[in-house]
Amino acid sequence: MSFSLIVINFLLCRFEAMVDMFDVHAQFNSGEPQRLKVRCLGVTLRGLKDELNEFNQGVNPGDTRRVEYVRYKRETLDKGRISFNWVELTNDDNVRSMFWEHNMFQWIDMRVTLLRSTEDIIKSLISSEVRD
């Protein structure tokens, strides 16, 4: 194989690896925005929520809350004016649309709502004396 073909193959592999990930600026429960990369090819809503959970638990060890809602900022152009609205991701098609819409932008702004599990809420309502 010639040197130029090796270089082309290398660059193609690097490009495929780059387009597989998106920069996301995620705000968890209205906190400070966090920058992370998320996988975009073949991702489902459940998979995206799992990635966001993993990231949150990595920066906040011991946080047992889970991602419940994810919204992203959608830019629209109408009569030469750019406007923004927040769209909630409710299914896998929404997730694919979000990545497709943002393929020309540098990042995606997200608002992530974390909720505690039912078990955690019940545990917090039971006094520590009763639990022991």
Secondary structure by P-SEA (a helix, b strand, c coil): ccaaaaaaaaaaaaaaaaacbbbbbcccccccccccccccccccaaaaaaaaaaaaaaacccccccccbbbbbbbbbcccbbbbbbbbbccaaaaaaaaaaaccccbbbbbbbbbbcaaaaaaaaccccccc
